[in-house]
């Protein structure tokens, strides 16, 4: 019986799939099965996966008609035989020690729900994404619709994914919604990233974040609203939009800025009764919003913190 199952739904990634598969086959931890589900590809994706399976008996390939990623992931979870499950995408590259390090972390930290890692992007953008190693930091970021762990870096137990299936209603942000939903339902479990790059994440025109940005933005509003409601915060449609404007540091009409400040202050005060903000996430989001709107005169009016204001002003320059 294998300990770990890697699940990877793929669709028209023939140009990248070989490198992704090789990066898993060459891991330092080898006691795994690698489940690849082809979601009705129209290029050579399925053929490449089948050829890889002939060369590596740990690979199992499942061809399906096109059903989109949530359905594929949920089925892959039921097919998996390992206690633990790792996510992978067909256009990314895992570092050789990724599985070994994440599995060791999960085994030694029973209170962790999902462990991810830092990510090195490549392709159209080259930068390191520093996901948080503090659960408190991540839980506060969830109020602002942040995807706190990069989906193809996840490792977690099969039982958790069976208990909380992916929801297709949140297509394009199924990972963002899943993290918010499970964090709400499981307050004793932690969501953390190993502070080390363990995956290279490919950035290209056909990636979900590039093609479906508007749908992501609208559905993220719903995710934020649902997460706030678990803390007994019921915002009106206008208030929710203002809070989302702050979350995304968007420019809004000047006459709405004060109302936006009142909204985030209300949310922060209510949340603080349930969850400390050890890393001043609310303060940082408010300051970034003020900066975007050329409204630093409001920075200290709401969620006041003189040390933080001093730091931001000296880091970026005074913005009045």
Number of C-alpha atoms within 10 A of each C-alpha: 9 14 14 25 27 22 26 23 24 25 22 18 20 20 13 16 24 18 16 19 25 15 18 23 21 13 17 14 16 15 15 23 23 24 24 27 23 25 22 17 18 13 13 14 22 26 13 16 24 17 13 20 18 11 10 14 10 17 22 17 18 16 16 13 10 14 12 16 21 20 16 23 20 17 16 21 20 12 13 19 18 19 14 22 28 27 18 26 23 23 24 22 24 26 16 18 16 24 24 14 15 23 20 10 15 18 11 10 12 10 12 18 21 22 23 30 28 22 25 19 18 15 11 9 12 13 10 15 16 18 22 21 21 15 17 18 20 24 25 22 22 24 23 24 24 20 20 25 26 21 19 24 27 21 26 22 18 20 13 14 18 13 9 15 16 20 16 14 11 19 18 22 24 22 21 23 27 19 24 23 17 17 20 19 12 10 9 10 16 20 25 24 25 19 14 17 21 22 24 22 24 20 18 15 10 9 11 14 15 11 13 14 12 11 14 18 16 12 20 23 20 15 26 22 23 19 21 22 13 12 16 12 15 14 17 10 11 11 16 20 16 23 26 23 17 26 23 17 18 15 15 15 7 11 8 10 19 12 15 24 21 17 18 24 19 15 19 20 11 15 18 11 9 9 13 14 17 10 14 15 20 20 22 16 18 25 25 20 25 24 23 17 17 14 16 20 11 18 24 16 13 18 21 13 13 11 8 15 18 12 11 17 14 9 9 9 10 12 15 11
